């Protein structure tokens, strides 16, 4: 496609003055005109001179060379054919008064106009196609070269041909500004194609002067991307009718209060509704709300996280604000405007509560959550837990009752060297399990959208906990090797948050894939728990043949890297009488007690020779993953630690709960409590809603309720069944 790098200069052109002539009918230097000459007339867009384009004269080119004016508009005019009236045609209007009425040019002629840049093509002018010029809206200016191109078509928003993105792909110029959003204060929409995200330019005014644009004279004429997203979200709606077209029934009462959409706040509303549906959050923040308000030591309640959480609990759970909004007596029945509408009356929803104070506080200081842009609900969930824990640590609150701990659990990572067969265990604490969802295309539907095969949640968990090969620098082999990694649940949370990763990068843009996920209401995770460590069978046989008990052989191999019988035998002789090692205690599940195997005797002896006790040496080696140099640094930085509190990996300590949270007890059975759905092409656009299983008389016992901002309705089973397949977050409660 033809491109022009001078389009930005159009912004500096001025409209003709009232006293100024526009010579568009014919050339000012000859009688060539729009109609008689096939090439038409070029009207200079700077001084509005008209010039012909004939080969023997070409007065338009002469004008450009003399004045340096770079842009013109080529106008061609063609006489419309006069149609003879037939019987079916409408007769001409009757003359009602004596007057001379001249036909309009639009009625007599067909016009064709083309923008031309003479700087790109000094001899004949470069014609700029309409599709490239995009002269009306959604125009983006490249801050590197000044190229002007339209933006991408927005989901539910502006149209566009993506010529700004095309320019970036051709030139690698990354930063653009949306022209219609420039304000005299120097604010505007800035976009970085490398980051694929909106950015800020504190020196925008200076950068725009390079292209002759003075921000002091600019007026905002278009909505910013944030404003477009807010407008879209306010209008956006999930289906609030069942499969028969009947409107879903609004429900009201305690625990059934909606949250008004503040613009781009549906991601927050869906998470808050889900969190406050859990008993532990209800018990923590609702009964003590009035007590906290009276005893809070913060100067302003708006600055207190606890105050805002209690305020939310009161707003959502008390039922005080859950009632139908007032309506005018003149409300019409839907059949009056739509004959095909269902016979049910128009549903009346509630106003909901506005969590503006909570949003301002929870997002304060955060690069994303402090803005009005749409966000990822899973990222907000983890941010919410971080803020609550940080505030509790700061104020000393929730010492004995931290509701966020119901989400905490440990994921064990087992890494095995492919050459020396040494094994390393590590347990990482987390609050969300993100499962990969394989994309298997099955074709395209009638609308041209890619269809995907249904995937079972169990398959996603098998992929997560399966074995994968990776490159690894083995400390035992002292070189790069191929190792195998496997993940397991070291402990299980009380409430399991499952994040379905249904996204892939398309042209470096994260795009959501509508992959249906087969999710059952119950989930069993026993098979994902870590088993006992695997031992070297040949070494085990040699040690047992020497008369050592099986449990001691296993502990010796585990302590010496599961490598050979000789090292294990030396460890056994050295620890026979060691009081710090309970050599006959049962072995716990792999990785559930500590993040590394027992250090070797050689390493312990080396540190002991430096004046440290055996207990100190063992703990230092455990804390540093068996790295002797780091262990020495650790010992000197912890001179008061005697090492006696460190239980060895083979101790009898039951892994009921570790520092990562959760419980290792089996069985690990869960029941689906809620799921958060997303509609739109990206997590940073579109709309979020929450479906929550509610047990309340207001909804007729146990039933699914849809929380769509301030709209709270009883969901029908069919819609729950279908939307559950396309959800983004799933919340399971342990039975």
Secondary structure as UniProt FT lines:
FT   TURN            5..6
FT   HELIX           7..12
FT   TURN            18..19
FT   TURN            34..36
FT   TURN            38..39
FT   STRAND          41..44
FT   TURN            45..47
FT   STRAND          50..51
FT   TURN            55..57
FT   HELIX           59..67
FT   STRAND          71..79
FT   TURN            87..88
FT   HELIX           105..108
FT   STRAND          109..117
FT   TURN            118..120
FT   TURN            122..124
FT   STRAND          126..128
FT   HELIX           130..133
FT   STRAND          139..142
FT   TURN            143..145
FT   STRAND          148..150
FT   TURN            155..156
FT   HELIX           163..171
FT   STRAND          175..178
FT   HELIX           179..181
FT   TURN            184..185
FT   STRAND          190..192
FT   TURN            193..196
FT   STRAND          197..199
FT   TURN            202..203
FT   HELIX           204..209
FT   TURN            210..212
FT   HELIX           215..217
FT   HELIX           225..235
FT   TURN            243..244
FT   TURN            254..255
FT   HELIX           266..275
FT   TURN            276..277
FT   HELIX           279..285
FT   TURN            286..288
FT   HELIX           289..295
FT   HELIX           301..303
FT   HELIX           305..317
FT   TURN            320..321
FT   TURN            329..330
FT   HELIX           334..337
FT   TURN            339..340
FT   HELIX           356..362
FT   TURN            363..365
FT   TURN            367..370
FT   HELIX           377..395
FT   HELIX           403..407
FT   STRAND          409..417
FT   TURN            418..420
FT   STRAND          423..430
FT   STRAND          433..436
FT   STRAND          441..444
FT   TURN            446..447
FT   STRAND          450..452
FT   STRAND          455..456
FT   HELIX           457..464
FT   STRAND          467..474
FT   TURN            475..478
FT   STRAND          479..489
FT   STRAND          495..501
FT   STRAND          503..506
FT   TURN            507..508
FT   STRAND          509..512
FT   STRAND          517..518
FT   STRAND          522..524
FT   HELIX           526..528
FT   HELIX           537..545
FT   TURN            546..547
FT   HELIX           550..559
FT   TURN            560..561
FT   HELIX           565..575
FT   TURN            576..577
FT   TURN            579..580
FT   TURN            583..584
FT   TURN            590..592
FT   HELIX           601..608
FT   TURN            609..611
FT   HELIX           614..623
FT   TURN            624..626
FT   HELIX           628..637
FT   TURN            639..640
FT   TURN            644..645
FT   TURN            649..650
FT   TURN            659..660
FT   STRAND          669..679
FT   TURN            683..684
FT   STRAND          687..696
FT   HELIX           697..699
FT   STRAND          701..708
FT   TURN            709..710
FT   STRAND          711..714
FT   HELIX           717..725
FT   STRAND          727..734
//
